[in-house]
Amino acid sequence: MMNGWTMMTGYGFGHWVIFALAVAIIIYPVGKILIRLGFSPFWSILALIPPFNLIALWVLALIDWPEAGAYKPAKPKVP
């Protein structure tokens, strides 16, 4: 008899919290790297989609990277 195991199907609040943390742990550093390379951080969403993350990784590996020290963050405008 396996009546009890069907009660555990579905996702609870704890599962969604762990999923959100896992997404943040992946998206944040990938976004920071993309900003340093001059890309939009929104491209980091591709890191979550399996076929596209490998393609994006190969594209990043084969493009010309900026020179070391060439990255200068924008200075905040003081009113």
C-alpha positions as semicolon CSV with decimal commas, in nm:
position;residue;x (nm);y (nm);z (nm)
1;M;0,000;0,000;0,000
2;M;0,141;0,334;-0,105
3;N;-0,131;0,570;0,004
4;G;0,097;0,799;0,206
5;W;0,354;0,888;-0,057
6;T;0,108;1,071;-0,283
7;M;0,057;1,330;-0,011
8;M;0,410;1,465;-0,066
9;T;0,368;1,569;-0,429
10;G;0,381;1,937;-0,515
11;Y;0,595;2,220;-0,391
12;G;0,564;2,390;-0,057
13;F;0,684;2,730;0,058
14;G;1,022;2,592;0,164
15;H;1,086;2,452;-0,182
16;W;1,021;2,791;-0,342
17;V;1,251;2,967;-0,094
18;I;1,534;2,723;-0,171
19;F;1,467;2,762;-0,545
20;A;1,478;3,143;-0,517
21;L;1,806;3,127;-0,324
22;A;1,959;2,892;-0,581
23;V;1,855;3,124;-0,864
24;A;2,002;3,426;-0,684
25;I;2,328;3,240;-0,616
26;I;2,360;3,170;-0,989
27;I;2,223;3,493;-1,139
28;Y;2,408;3,749;-0,925
29;P;2,771;3,654;-1,000
30;V;2,697;3,583;-1,366
31;G;2,537;3,929;-1,394
32;K;2,841;4,094;-1,233
33;I;3,075;3,918;-1,476
34;L;2,861;4,024;-1,772
35;I;2,863;4,387;-1,654
36;R;3,244;4,380;-1,640
37;L;3,249;4,245;-1,995
38;G;3,021;4,521;-2,117
39;F;2,706;4,314;-2,158
40;S;2,364;4,362;-2,006
41;P;2,319;4,167;-1,680
42;F;1,982;4,046;-1,808
43;W;2,172;3,796;-2,023
44;S;2,247;3,608;-1,700
45;I;1,898;3,456;-1,723
46;L;2,042;3,230;-1,993
47;A;2,248;3,063;-1,720
48;L;1,927;2,896;-1,599
49;I;1,825;2,744;-1,934
50;P;2,033;2,431;-2,003
51;P;2,095;2,439;-2,380
52;F;2,144;2,816;-2,384
53;N;2,384;2,827;-2,091
54;L;2,633;2,609;-2,278
55;I;2,600;2,818;-2,593
56;A;2,644;3,140;-2,394
57;L;2,948;2,994;-2,217
58;W;3,111;2,912;-2,551
59;V;3,029;3,257;-2,688
60;L;3,188;3,421;-2,383
61;A;3,492;3,197;-2,413
62;L;3,549;3,288;-2,778
63;I;3,484;3,665;-2,782
64;D;3,755;3,928;-2,739
65;W;3,762;4,029;-2,374
66;P;3,841;4,383;-2,264
67;E;4,195;4,458;-2,151
68;A;4,274;4,410;-1,785
69;G;4,222;4,741;-1,611
70;A;4,020;4,884;-1,901
71;Y;3,698;4,855;-1,703
72;K;3,615;5,176;-1,523
73;P;3,284;5,195;-1,341
74;A;3,070;5,499;-1,412
75;K;3,108;5,776;-1,158
76;P;2,786;5,875;-0,985
77;K;2,651;6,211;-1,089
78;V;2,636;6,455;-0,802
79;P;2,357;6,713;-0,841
